[in-house]
Amino acid sequence: MHEFTRDEVVAHRFGTGRRRGYDTLEVDEYLEHVAEYIGRLRGELAEYQATERAALDVLHHAQRVADDTVAAATRDAEEVRRRAKAGLEGARAAARHMLDDARAEADRIMASAQGRAEALVDLSRAQVRDLEAAAAARTKELEGLVEDLNRRVIESVGGLRSEGARLIETADQLHLEATARLERLDLHDLGIVDLRDDPIDAT
């Protein structure tokens, strides 16, 4: 899909129709392309947001796994302690060792998962910020384009109104001149005889 830039949008010129205005089909088609490009930017933003949510889900899952690991290790250690209650110091040491290993493993899993999740979140947020900045820039460019189009339309309408007023004024002036000339015409000069001035032959 074509990517729009501010300079390209501002520099774009539309063809004119028979009525001295912009070609509405050309304007509609161009705005449709711009709308499609904005839709694609919004789709990419949604994808980055989904990636961020997935990273958070990974972090939460890792936390649950770590908690379950610690809980399971604690239960195992308690079981060992129960069996070694008779004073088997070796069993107690083994239980402590198992618990320490379990906690270390849980910490390792948690640190690894958290590191990956934080990296994904940072990457997603950076991409979202870049996309938001790009979307804001494109939106500003499009707002400038719309403002420029509105100004051009207003100028065109103003020009047409001025031209129409001038034509009406000219027509009124021609009408007044024609009326004045007709009033000054002498019917005899035109070879027209008024029958009311001719005598009536009674024979």
C-alpha positions in Angstrom: 0.0 0.0 0.0 1.3 3.5 -0.8 2.6 5.4 2.1 1.7 9.1 2.3 4.0 11.9 3.3 3.1 15.4 4.3 4.9 17.0 1.3 3.2 14.6 -1.1 -0.3 15.3 0.3 0.2 19.1 0.4 1.7 19.1 -3.1 -1.1 16.9 -4.6 -3.3 18.8 -7.1 -6.7 17.7 -8.4 -8.1 18.1 -11.9 -10.9 20.5 -12.4 -14.3 19.7 -13.9 -16.5 21.6 -16.3 -17.9 23.8 -13.5 -14.5 25.3 -12.5 -14.4 23.2 -9.3 -12.4 20.1 -8.3 -13.2 16.7 -9.8 -15.2 15.1 -7.0 -14.5 11.6 -8.2 -10.7 12.3 -8.1 -11.0 13.9 -4.6 -13.1 11.0 -3.3 -10.6 8.4 -4.7 -7.6 10.2 -3.2 -9.3 10.5 0.3 -10.2 6.8 0.1 -6.5 5.9 -0.4 -5.6 8.1 2.6 -8.3 6.5 4.7 -7.0 3.0 3.8 -3.5 4.0 4.9 -4.8 5.3 8.2 -6.7 2.0 8.7 -3.5 0.1 8.1 -1.6 2.2 10.7 -4.4 1.5 13.2 -4.2 -2.3 12.4 -0.4 -2.2 13.1 -1.1 -0.4 16.4 -3.6 -3.1 17.4 -1.0 -5.8 16.6 1.7 -4.1 18.8 -0.8 -3.8 21.6 -1.7 -7.5 21.2 2.1 -8.3 21.4 2.3 -6.4 24.7 -0.6 -8.2 26.1 1.0 -11.5 25.1 4.2 -10.5 26.9 2.3 -9.7 30.1 0.5 -13.1 29.8 4.0 -14.8 29.6 5.1 -13.0 32.7 2.0 -13.9 34.7 2.3 -17.5 33.6 6.0 -17.6 34.7 5.0 -16.2 38.1 2.4 -18.9 38.5 4.9 -21.6 37.6 7.4 -20.2 40.0 4.8 -20.1 42.8 3.8 -23.6 42.1 7.4 -24.8 42.1 8.1 -23.2 45.5 4.9 -24.6 46.9 5.7 -28.1 45.6 9.2 -27.9 47.0 7.9 -26.7 50.3 5.5 -29.7 50.5 8.3 -32.1 49.7 10.6 -30.5 52.3 7.9 -30.8 54.9 7.4 -34.4 54.0 11.1 -35.1 54.4 11.1 -33.3 57.7 8.2 -35.3 58.9 10.0 -38.6 58.1 13.2 -37.4 59.6 11.5 -36.2 62.8 13.3 -38.9 64.7 16.5 -36.9 64.6 18.0 -37.9 61.3 20.2 -34.8 60.7 21.1 -36.0 57.3 17.5 -36.1 56.2 17.1 -32.6 57.5 20.1 -31.4 55.6 18.8 -33.1 52.5 15.5 -31.4 53.0 17.1 -28.0 53.3 19.2 -28.7 50.3 16.1 -29.7 48.3 14.3 -26.5 49.4 17.3 -24.3 48.6 17.6 -26.0 45.1 13.9 -25.5 44.5 14.0 -21.9 45.5 17.1 -21.3 43.4 15.4 -22.9 40.4 12.2 -20.9 41.0 14.3 -17.7 41.2 16.1 -18.7 38.0 12.8 -19.4 36.2 11.3 -16.2 37.5 14.3 -14.1 36.6 14.5 -15.6 33.1 10.8 -15.2 32.4 10.7 -11.7 33.8 13.7 -10.7 31.7 12.1 -12.0 28.5 8.7 -10.5 29.4 10.2 -7.1 30.2 12.2 -7.1 27.0 9.1 -7.9 25.0 7.1 -5.2 26.9 9.9 -2.6 26.3 10.0 -3.5 22.6 6.3 -3.4 22.2 6.0 -0.1 24.0 8.8 1.4 21.9 7.1 0.2 18.7 3.7 1.5 20.0 5.3 4.9 20.7 6.8 5.0 17.2 3.5 4.0 15.6 1.6 6.6 17.7 4.0 9.3 16.7 3.8 8.3 13.0 0.0 8.2 13.3 -0.1 11.6 15.0 2.1 13.0 12.2 0.0 11.5 9.5 -3.2 12.8 11.2 -1.7 16.3 11.4 -0.8 16.1 7.8 -4.3 15.0 6.8 -5.8 17.7 8.9 -3.6 20.3 7.1 -4.8 18.7 3.8 -8.4 19.0 4.8 -8.0 22.6 5.9 -6.2 23.4 2.6 -9.0 21.8 0.6 -11.7 23.7 2.5 -9.8 26.9 1.9 -9.6 26.2 -1.8 -13.3 25.3 -2.0 -14.2 28.5 -0.2 -12.0 30.5 -2.5 -13.6 28.8 -5.6 -17.1 29.5 -4.3 -16.2 33.1 -3.5 -14.8 33.5 -7.0 -17.9 32.0 -8.6 -20.2 34.2 -6.6 -18.2 37.3 -7.5 -18.3 36.4 -11.2 -22.1 35.7 -11.0 -22.7 39.1 -9.3 -20.6 40.8 -12.0 -22.6 39.1 -14.8 -25.9 40.0 -13.1 -24.7 43.6 -12.7 -23.7 43.7 -16.4 -27.1 42.3 -17.5 -28.9 44.9 -15.4 -26.9 47.6 -17.0 -27.5 46.3 -20.5 -31.2 46.1 -19.8 -31.3 49.7 -18.5 -29.4 50.9 -21.6 -31.8 49.0 -23.9 -34.8 50.5 -22.2 -33.4 54.0 -22.4 -32.6 53.6 -26.1 -36.2 52.3 -26.8 -37.6 55.3 -25.0 -35.5 57.6 -27.2 -36.5 56.0 -30.5 -39.0 57.9 -32.8 -41.5 55.6 -34.5 -41.4 57.7 -37.7 -37.6 57.2 -37.8 -38.2 53.5 -37.9 -40.8 53.9 -40.8 -43.7 53.0 -38.7 -46.9 55.1 -39.2 -49.4 55.5 -36.5 -52.8 54.8 -38.0 -54.5 57.2 -35.6 -52.9 60.1 -37.5 -54.3 59.1 -40.9 -57.6 60.7 -42.1 -60.5 58.3 -42.7 -61.9 58.3 -46.3 -65.7 58.5 -45.9 -66.5 58.0 -49.7 
